[in-house]
Amino acid sequence: MNTLFRETYYLFIRAFKQSLRPYVALVPEFVVPIFFFLINSAAFQRAVEIPGFSAESYLAFYAPVALLTAIFFTTGSTGIEVVTDISNGYMDRLFVAPVHRISIVLGKLLSVGARAAIQTIIMLIFLVIWGAPFVAGLEGVLMLLGLAFLFGMAWSGIGLTLAFLTKNPRIVQSSFIFFFPFSFVTTSQLPLDLLDGWYKQAVLLNPVTYILEAMRALMLRGYVSLTASTIDIGFVAAILFGLVTLTAAFFSFRLLSA
């Protein structure tokens, strides 16, 4: 067991450093979420005048979307990193080395979760400086980071599955298309009560909706009796989403390493 922990730790460090290089590739992970936040919070600020809108300002309402977008972009390149390891022979060297196979995937997943949490705290600092509220205190920050950690790993499961199955960088890169339905078919633009028809039903079926609502509840109201169930459901949604995507990733990894 100690050997497994040690192997996972070293593979985590290696994967974490790999995710930071080249440093110029980190720029979109910061710029894109900030760009969407600045544009949308300014363009739709009068939406709060709609009867039934649940926030005092659109900036406050949209701020959690910036956190979620940061996680999407931070973890979206995980599959490309794995394809690179496969193509340059690094993965083959791991397979013939006396290393537990599960530590290979665990090290990568832990690095993804850590990057998602770090990106979230950096983005949260920016949002608060810009004027977004955060009333949940230190406990809320820890819960937010935990949610980011879980969702970051869960989202990376899509890219990992495609990387292990196809070993094709173009196919893995095209998985970015999943970002659009999972991020836009949510309550990112308007509260659920203001949605209707098939779109509202699609939003309710999207697990990311509940993760976003949990982040929004933490930022705007904190972990109190009125929001506890929303936040708890967000954690459950992240875990269930991860069970699906990471089960597929582990199964695909077994096929690769067989």
C-alpha positions as CSV (number, residue, x, y, z in Angstrom):
1,M,0.0,0.0,0.0
2,N,2.8,2.4,0.8
3,T,4.3,1.6,-2.6
4,L,1.0,2.5,-4.3
5,F,0.9,5.8,-2.4
6,R,4.5,6.7,-3.3
7,E,4.0,5.8,-7.0
8,T,0.7,7.9,-7.1
9,Y,2.5,10.8,-5.4
10,Y,5.4,10.9,-7.9
11,L,3.0,10.5,-10.9
12,F,0.9,13.2,-9.5
13,I,3.8,15.6,-9.3
14,R,4.9,14.7,-12.8
15,A,1.3,15.2,-14.1
16,F,0.9,18.5,-12.3
17,K,4.1,19.9,-13.8
18,Q,3.1,18.6,-17.2
19,S,-0.2,20.5,-17.0
20,L,1.6,23.8,-16.4
21,R,3.8,23.6,-19.5
22,P,4.2,25.4,-21.8
23,Y,3.4,28.3,-19.5
24,V,2.0,30.3,-22.4
25,A,-0.8,27.7,-22.7
26,L,-2.1,28.8,-19.3
27,V,-3.1,32.2,-20.7
28,P,-6.5,31.0,-22.2
29,E,-7.4,29.3,-19.0
30,F,-7.4,32.7,-17.3
31,V,-8.4,35.0,-20.2
32,V,-11.4,33.1,-21.6
33,P,-13.4,32.9,-18.3
34,I,-12.6,36.5,-17.5
35,F,-13.6,37.6,-21.0
36,F,-17.0,35.8,-20.8
37,F,-17.5,37.2,-17.3
38,L,-16.8,40.8,-18.2
39,I,-18.8,40.7,-21.4
40,N,-21.9,39.0,-20.1
41,S,-22.0,40.7,-16.7
42,A,-22.0,44.1,-18.6
43,A,-24.3,43.1,-21.5
44,F,-27.1,41.6,-19.5
45,Q,-27.0,43.7,-16.3
46,R,-30.6,44.9,-16.9
47,A,-31.8,41.3,-16.8
48,V,-32.2,41.7,-13.0
49,E,-35.2,43.9,-13.8
50,I,-37.1,40.9,-15.1
51,P,-39.8,39.9,-12.5
52,G,-38.7,36.8,-10.6
53,F,-34.9,37.3,-11.2
54,S,-33.2,35.9,-8.1
55,A,-30.1,38.1,-7.8
56,E,-29.5,41.7,-7.0
57,S,-27.0,42.2,-9.9
58,Y,-26.2,40.2,-13.0
59,L,-22.5,40.4,-12.1
60,A,-23.3,38.5,-8.9
61,F,-25.5,36.0,-10.7
62,Y,-22.9,35.3,-13.5
63,A,-19.8,35.1,-11.3
64,P,-20.2,31.4,-10.5
65,V,-20.4,30.7,-14.2
66,A,-16.9,32.2,-14.5
67,L,-15.6,29.7,-11.9
68,L,-17.2,26.8,-13.8
69,T,-15.8,28.0,-17.1
70,A,-12.3,28.2,-15.5
71,I,-12.7,24.6,-14.5
72,F,-13.8,23.6,-18.0
73,F,-10.8,25.2,-19.6
74,T,-8.3,24.1,-16.9
75,T,-9.2,20.4,-17.2
76,G,-10.0,20.3,-20.8
77,S,-6.5,19.6,-22.0
78,T,-6.1,16.4,-19.9
79,G,-6.8,14.1,-22.7
80,I,-4.2,15.9,-25.0
81,E,-1.6,15.4,-22.3
82,V,-2.4,11.7,-22.1
83,V,-2.2,11.3,-25.9
84,T,1.2,13.0,-25.8
85,D,2.4,10.5,-23.3
86,I,1.1,7.7,-25.4
87,S,2.6,9.0,-28.7
88,N,6.1,9.7,-27.2
89,G,6.3,6.2,-25.6
90,Y,6.1,7.4,-21.9
91,M,3.0,5.3,-21.3
92,D,4.6,2.2,-22.7
93,R,7.5,2.7,-20.4
94,L,5.1,2.9,-17.4
95,F,3.4,-0.3,-18.5
96,V,6.6,-2.3,-18.5
97,A,7.8,-0.7,-15.2
98,P,7.0,-2.3,-11.8
99,V,4.3,0.3,-11.2
100,H,0.7,-0.3,-10.1
101,R,-1.5,0.4,-13.1
102,I,-4.1,2.3,-11.0
103,S,-1.5,4.7,-9.8
104,I,-1.0,5.9,-13.4
105,V,-4.6,7.1,-13.6
106,L,-4.9,8.2,-10.0
107,G,-1.8,10.4,-10.3
108,K,-3.3,12.1,-13.3
109,L,-6.7,12.6,-11.8
110,L,-5.4,14.0,-8.5
111,S,-3.3,16.5,-10.5
112,V,-6.4,17.5,-12.5
113,G,-8.4,18.0,-9.3
114,A,-5.6,20.1,-7.8
115,R,-5.3,22.3,-10.8
116,A,-9.1,22.8,-10.9
117,A,-9.1,23.8,-7.2
118,I,-6.2,26.2,-7.7
119,Q,-7.7,27.8,-10.7
120,T,-11.0,28.2,-8.8
121,I,-9.3,30.1,-5.9
122,I,-7.4,32.4,-8.3
123,M,-10.6,33.1,-10.3
124,L,-12.6,33.6,-7.0
125,I,-10.0,36.2,-5.8
126,F,-10.4,38.1,-9.2
127,L,-14.2,38.0,-9.0
128,V,-14.3,39.3,-5.4
129,I,-11.9,42.1,-6.3
130,W,-14.2,43.0,-9.2
131,G,-17.2,43.2,-6.9
132,A,-18.8,39.8,-6.9
133,P,-20.1,38.8,-3.4
134,F,-18.9,35.8,-1.5
135,V,-20.7,35.4,1.8
136,A,-19.9,31.8,2.8
137,G,-16.7,32.5,4.6
138,L,-13.7,30.2,5.0
139,E,-16.0,27.1,5.3
140,G,-17.6,28.1,2.0
141,V,-14.3,28.5,0.3
142,L,-13.3,25.0,1.3
143,M,-16.6,23.6,0.1
144,L,-16.2,25.5,-3.2
145,L,-12.7,24.1,-3.6
146,G,-14.0,20.6,-2.9
147,L,-16.7,20.9,-5.5
148,A,-14.1,22.2,-8.0
149,F,-11.8,19.3,-7.2
150,L,-14.6,16.7,-7.8
151,F,-16.0,18.3,-10.9
152,G,-12.5,18.9,-12.4
153,M,-11.8,15.2,-12.1
154,A,-15.2,14.3,-13.4
155,W,-15.0,16.5,-16.5
156,S,-11.5,15.2,-17.3
157,G,-13.0,11.7,-17.6
158,I,-14.4,12.6,-21.0
159,G,-11.0,13.5,-22.5
160,L,-9.3,10.6,-20.8
161,T,-11.8,8.1,-22.2
162,L,-11.3,9.4,-25.7
163,A,-7.5,9.5,-25.3
164,F,-7.3,5.9,-24.0
165,L,-9.7,4.6,-26.7
166,T,-8.5,6.5,-29.8
167,K,-4.9,7.7,-29.0
168,N,-5.8,10.4,-31.6
169,P,-5.1,14.0,-30.7
170,R,-7.6,15.4,-33.2
171,I,-10.4,13.3,-31.8
172,V,-9.5,14.2,-28.2
173,Q,-9.3,17.9,-29.1
174,S,-12.7,17.7,-30.7
175,S,-14.1,16.7,-27.3
176,F,-14.2,20.4,-26.6
177,I,-17.6,20.4,-28.3
178,F,-19.0,18.9,-25.1
179,F,-18.3,22.2,-23.4
180,F,-21.1,23.9,-25.1
181,P,-24.1,21.8,-24.1
182,F,-22.8,21.1,-20.6
183,S,-22.0,24.8,-19.9
184,F,-24.8,26.7,-21.8
185,V,-27.7,24.3,-21.3
186,T,-27.8,25.3,-17.6
187,T,-28.9,28.2,-15.5
188,S,-25.9,30.1,-16.6
189,Q,-27.9,32.9,-18.3
190,L,-31.2,33.0,-16.4
191,P,-32.6,31.5,-13.2
192,L,-34.5,28.2,-13.5
193,D,-37.9,29.8,-12.8
194,L,-37.6,32.0,-15.8
195,L,-36.9,29.1,-18.2
196,D,-39.6,27.2,-20.0
197,G,-40.4,24.4,-22.5
198,W,-37.9,21.8,-23.7
199,Y,-35.0,24.0,-22.8
200,K,-36.0,23.9,-19.1
201,Q,-36.3,20.2,-19.2
202,A,-32.8,19.9,-20.8
203,V,-31.4,22.1,-18.1
204,L,-32.9,19.9,-15.4
205,L,-31.3,16.9,-17.0
206,N,-27.9,18.5,-17.1
207,P,-25.8,17.5,-14.0
208,V,-23.7,20.6,-14.4
209,T,-26.8,22.7,-13.6
210,Y,-26.8,21.4,-10.1
211,I,-23.1,22.0,-9.7
212,L,-23.4,25.6,-10.9
213,E,-26.4,26.2,-8.6
214,A,-24.3,24.9,-5.6
215,M,-21.5,27.3,-6.5
216,R,-24.1,30.1,-6.8
217,A,-25.6,29.3,-3.5
218,L,-22.3,29.4,-1.8
219,M,-21.3,32.7,-3.3
220,L,-24.6,34.5,-2.8
221,R,-26.1,33.0,0.3
222,G,-23.7,30.7,2.0
223,Y,-24.3,27.3,3.6
224,V,-27.5,28.0,5.5
225,S,-30.7,26.1,5.9
226,L,-32.2,27.5,2.8
227,T,-29.3,26.6,0.6
228,A,-27.9,23.4,2.2
229,S,-29.9,21.1,0.1
230,T,-28.9,22.9,-3.1
231,I,-25.2,22.7,-2.2
232,D,-25.5,19.0,-1.1
233,I,-27.2,18.2,-4.4
234,G,-24.4,19.9,-6.2
235,F,-21.9,17.6,-4.5
236,V,-24.0,14.5,-5.3
237,A,-24.3,15.6,-9.0
238,A,-20.5,16.0,-9.2
239,I,-19.9,12.6,-7.7
240,L,-22.5,10.9,-9.9
241,F,-21.1,12.6,-13.0
242,G,-17.7,11.5,-12.0
243,L,-18.8,7.9,-11.5
244,V,-20.0,7.8,-15.1
245,T,-17.1,9.6,-16.8
246,L,-14.3,8.0,-14.7
247,T,-15.7,4.5,-14.9
248,A,-15.6,4.9,-18.7
249,A,-12.0,6.3,-18.4
250,F,-10.8,3.4,-16.2
251,F,-12.5,0.8,-18.5
252,S,-10.8,2.5,-21.5
253,F,-7.4,2.5,-19.7
254,R,-7.7,-1.3,-19.0
255,L,-8.2,-1.8,-22.8
256,L,-5.1,0.3,-23.5
257,S,-2.9,-1.4,-21.0
258,A,-4.1,-5.0,-21.7
